[in-house]
Amino acid sequence: ILRERLGDVLTDAFRAHVLRLLGHRVDVTEWIGGEHTPRNTMIKAVRTNQRANLNLWAEYDALCEDWGVTPRLAEMLAPELEEARADAMAYENGEDA
């Protein structure tokens, strides 16, 4: 049971992080009380086009390395993530205003 719950929480954390990296404001909330279902998390994302800073990218990279995973969502959105990372790096280097 604990392994399953950890997997659920970790998956949701990665999903939320990927959405933030792609310019969304993300809220993770309890959808239905835990007494009804163990899987009760809602991830609400609103596109803001806000560029993720390099600290957020470093946090994501550390999570992937620490857990030894590449989230499936990140694989599916690889081109978009590569573009967002390049944008963040260019902005941090003063190449984009």
N, C-alpha and C positions, 0 to 999 in steps of 0.2 A: 504494500500500500504506500509506504513512504517513497519508494523508488518511483512509483507512478506519479505521485503528487509532485515530487521534485522535477520529474520530466515535464509535467504540465506547466509548472511555474517557470522553469528555464525556457521552455518553448515560447511562452507568452512574453518573457523578458526579451528574448531575441527578436520576436516579431515587433514589439514596441520600439526596440532600438533601431531596427532596419527602417521602420517608418520615419523615425526622427532623422535618421541620416539622409532620407530622401525628401526632407523639407515639410514634414507634417508636425503639427502639435498633437501630442498623444496623451490621452487619459486612459488609465487602466483602472477599472472599477469592478466592484462586486455586482453582478447582474441579478442573481437570485440568491436568497439566503442559503448558507451552507447546509442547513438542515434538509433542504430539498434535493440538492445535487452537489457532488464534490467539484464538478467542473462548472463554475459559475462566474467566470471572468469575462468581462466585456472590454474590448480594446476599441476605443473611439479615436479616430484620427481625422484631423481636418488639415487639408493642404494649405500651407502658409507660404511655401516657397522660400522659407528661411534657410539659409545655408548652414549646414552643420559645421561647427568649428573643429579644428584638428584634435582638441581634447576629447570630443565625443567619438571621433574616429579611433583614437588611441584606446579609449575605453572598450569600444566594440572589438578591436583587434585583440586586446588582452582577454576579453571574455571568450572569444573563439579559441585562442591559444590555451587558456587555462582549462577549458572544458574539452578541448580537442575535437571541436565540431565546426562544420560549416553549415549554417542553417539552410534548409531547403528553400526558404523564401529568398535568401541571399543568392542562392544559385539561380533561381528563376529570374531574379532582378539584377543579375550581374552587370549587364551593360549600363543600366541606370545608376547602380552603385559606383561603378568605375568613373562615370561622368561626374557624379556628385563628389567623389573623392578628389578628382582632378580639379574641379571647381574650388573646393575648399583649400587645396594646396596652393592654387594660383592666387586666391584671395589673400591667404596668409603671407604669401611672398610678395604681395603688393602688385601683382600682375593684372588684377581685375579690380575695378572700382565699384 
